[in-house]
C-alpha cells in the first residue's frame, strides 16, 4: 500500500507532468477532481480563488 496517489498529465501522447497526491483529509476530494476530466487554468499567484469557489466560464465566485 502506498501513502499517495500518482497521476500523470499526458499532452499529445507524452507524459508532460507527474503529480503525487499525499494521503490527507483532502485526498478523496483531490483524487475525485483529478479523475473528472478537469479544466486547468493558470492564475496570478495573488488571485484569491481557492477550494470551494465556482467558475462561470468567465469569472470566479467565492462560496455563498
N, C-alpha and C positions, 0 to 999 in steps of 0.2 A: 504494500500500500504506500502511495506517495503522499506527501503533505502539501501538494499543489496540483493544479490543473494546468496542462500545457496546451497552448493554442499557437497556430502558425497562420500568418496572413499571406495569402497567395495572390500575386499580381502577375497577370499574363503567364500563368503556368509555373512561376518560380516563387519559392518562399522568400519573401521580402522582409519579414519581421517575425520574431518569435516572442511570445508573451507567456510568462509563468504567473499564475494567479495563486498566491499562497492561501492556505486554509485560514479562514477567519469568519467572523459573523457576517461578512459581506459576500463570501464565496458563492453561495447559491444565487444571489442576485447578479453577480458579475458573470457567472457561467451562463445564466439564462440570457443575459444581454448579448454576450459574445456568440451564442449559438442561434440567435434570432435574426441573422442577416442584417446587422446594424448599419446605419449610415454613420460614417466617421467624419467629423469636421474638426478643423484646426481653429482654436480660439486664441485671442490675445490672452497672455497669462494673467492679466488684470481683470478679465471678464468674470463677473460674479456667478455665472451659471454653474450649477452643481447637481448632484444626485437629487432627483425628485422634481427638477424643473421640467417644463414641457417646451416643445418647439412646434410652431405652427406652420413651418415652411419658410418663414422669413424672420421671425423674432423668437427669442427665448422668454419664457414667463416663469416667475417663481411659483412655488407651490401655493395653493389658495389657503 
